[in-house]
């Protein structure tokens, strides 16, 4: 039985979700309200294994598994190994297991630990550094510097595990907009993930960011400001190779790119939309969401 609310990456929409951990091991970021109602804990391994056996009986043909919640990689290595082993034994058709991980949990396992998890079936780590700018990271209480997050990203790829990275447009507000965007673009080049995605930050009731916006202490860029951030980010991503998506429901101008080939055309499109203020190219506010 899943303890709601449960979140998963869009690419895991068809995956079997198993809740190894409940909540987020950090849960202090000013912009995130996903796990505010939960106390972080690791579920008993025997309960998760029992659910895996139930899936083997009632859900034949499962191909992908996502281990929830917000930072399943924070579970002890022994728990992760036991669950991955059970998935391999009970669900032999599974081709990939994915989970969320943050810099602390990635670096705690280290390259050797992640290699062991890869051998047992871990195929992808979803990692949200959000920004490559230290001032922004401090302001939103991310709990890690850009250097530590870069080290974490490189650790995942060195272990042979695929890495999907998420960053947030608008996270530094109007005042830090260009600094955040350009530093984040440079971060993505150095991190060299398997996939990268830019989402647009959305103030969520119950978070410090929401209160700061409502009280006028934090100014979010408007839709044109968010597009400028995306342009600055792309301008700073020379040398990046691979998929880069900005087509999440929160984004104003959906883009699904493969760099470097699509970089110049995408920048030209954004510049055109900014110059003409062509609202027909933008997702209307009512259609945007988390």
N, C-alpha and C positions, 0 to 999 in steps of 0.2 A: 504494500500500500504506500503510495507516494504521499509525502507530507507537503501540501501546497503552501505557497505557490512554487511551481517548478519552472525553471527556465532552461532553454537549450539553444545552441546556435541554429540559425536558419538551415544550415546544411545537414543538421541532424533531425530534420522533420520526420523522416521515416524510420528513425532508429528506435530500438527498444531502450527505454530509459530506466536505469537502475540507480536507486538513491544510495550511494555508498556513504556520503556525508550529508548532513543536514545543515543548511545555512552556509555562511562564508566565514572562513577562518580569520579574516581581517575585519571586514564589515564596518570600516570607519570612513570610507571615501565620502566626501561631502555631496557628491552628485548621485549616488546610487541608493535606491530604495528597495532593491530587489529582495534583500534578505533581512530587512529591519525587524520583522516579526519572528525571527527564528534565532534560537541559541545554537551556536555551532557545536556539532558533535559528530563523531564517527559512529555509524550504525554497527551493531553486532554483525560480524562477518557471517555467522551462521544464518542470520535472517536474510542477508543478501544472497547467499548460496541457495537457500530454500527458494527464493524468487527465481533464481536462474533455473533451477530444476523445474519449477512450475512453468516457466516460459518454454523449456524444452518439451514439455508435455502438451501445452495448450497453444503455443505459438510456433509451430514448426516453420523452418525456412528463414528465421531471422538472420539478416546479413550484417547489420551494424548495431552496435551497442554504444549508448552514451552514458557515462557514469556521472550522475549529478551529486551534489549541488554545485555551489559556486566555486569551490576549490577542492575537488575530490582528490587532487594530487597531494593535499595536506594530510591525507590518511597515512598511517604508518606503512612502510614498505611491505611488512608482512601481510597486512590487510589487502593491499593492492595486489600483491602476488597471489594470494589465496583466491581473490575474486576473479582475476584474469585467468588463473588456472582452471577455475570452475567453468568460466565461459568457454574456454578452449575444449574442455572435456564434455560439457553438456550441450553446447551449441556449436558444433563443429563447422557449421556453414557460415559462421560470422567471419567476415573478412577484415573488419576494422573496429577497434574500440577507441573512443575519444573521450576527453574530459577537459574541464577548465583547470588551469594552473596559474598561480601567480609567481612572482620572482622569488619569494621566500621558499615556497614549496619546491620549485624547480631546482634551486640551488641547494636545498637540503638533500634532495635525492642525488644530485650531481650527475655527471655524465655516465659513470658506471652504473648507478642505480637506474637511470632512465634506459640504459641499454638493456638491463635485465628485464625491465617492464616491456620494452619493445619485443624482446624475445618471447614474452608471454602473450603478446597480442596488442599492446598499446600502439596505436597507429598515428594518433594526432593529438597534440596539445593546443587548446585554444587559450590564447594569452592576450590580456588587455592592458598593455602598458599605457594606453590613452594619450600620452604625450612624450616627446623627447626633450622637453624643456624642464629643467630642475625647478625653476621658480613656480611653474604651473603645478608640478607634482607636489611641491610643498604646500601650495595653497589649497589643493583639494585633498590633502592628507592621504596620498597614495601609499606612503610607507616605504618607498624605494626611490633611489636616485635613477636618473637616466642611465648612468654607467652600470648600475646593478641590473637594471632591466635588460640592457644590451648583453651583459654577461649571461643572464638567464636565457635569452633568445638563442644565443650562440651555443649554450649548453644543450638545449633541446636538439638543435640541428646536428651538433657533433655526435649526439647519441643515435642518430639515424631515425629520429622521430619527426614526422611532419609537424610544421608549426604554422598556425593560423593566428595572425596578429590583428588586433582591433585598436584603432585610435579614434579620438573624438574631436570633431570640429566644434569650435565655440567654447572649449573648456577653459580658456584663459580670459574669456570676456572680450570686450572691445579693446580695453587698454593693452592686453598682452597678445592680441590676435596674431599679428605678423610674427612675433618672436616664437610663439607656440607652434604656428603652422610650419615655419621654415625649419625649426629644430626637429619637429616630428618627421618632416620629409627626410632630413638627413639621417635621423634615427632608423627609418625604414630601410634606407640604402645599406646602412651598416649591419642591421639585423638580418637582412636577406631571408625573410621567411618564405615558406612555401606559398602562402597566400596572405594578402593584407586587405583590410577593409577600413574605410573611413565612415563613421556614423556621425550624426549630428546630435549634440548634447540636448537633452530635453529636461527641463526642471520638473522633478517629480515631487508631489506633495509629501511632506514628512521628511524631506531632506534639508540639509543646511543650505544647499544651493537654491532650492525653491524659495526658502525664506529670504535669502539674500537678494534674489531677483525681485520678489514681491515688495521688499522694503527699500528697494532702490540702491542697495549696497553693491550690487553686481549687475553690470549691463551686458546682456547677451548681444552678439552681433545679430543684425536682422538677416533676412534671407540673402540679400546681396553681400553682406559681410561674410556669411558662411561660404558663399561661392568664392569670394576673394581668398578666404583661408584655403579652400581646396586648390585654387590656382597657385598660391604661394607654396603649398605643400608639393604640388606637382613640379613647380619650378625648381624645387630643392631635391628632387628625386632623380636627377641625372645619374645614370649608372644602375638604377634599380631594374631588376629583371624578374618578370613573373606576373601573375594576376594581381590586379589592384582594383577593388570594387568600391564604388560609392553609390550603391543601388539599394541600400537599406530603406525601409519604409520611412525612416526619419529624414532622409536626404531630400533636398529641394530639386536637384538635377541628377537623376539616376544615371550613373555611368558604370559600365562594366568593361574594364580595360585590361589589356595585356601589354606590359611595358617591356622594352622601350618603344615598340612599334606604335602604340596608340597615344603616347605621351604628347607629342606635338599637336596632333589633331584635337585631343581633349582640351589642351590649353587654349587652342584657337577658338574652340566652341565656347568655353567659359568666358573668354575675353569678349566674344561677340555678344553673349547674353548680358554681360555686365554693361557693355557699351550701349546696347539697344534697349536695355531693361525689358526684354522680351518675356513677359509673364506667361505666355503660352507655352514656353519651354519648361516651366517650373511646376512641380507637384503642388496643388492647392493645399492650404493649411488643413482643411477638413479631411484630406486624404492621407496626411502624414500621421505617423504613430510609432510607438516603440515596437 
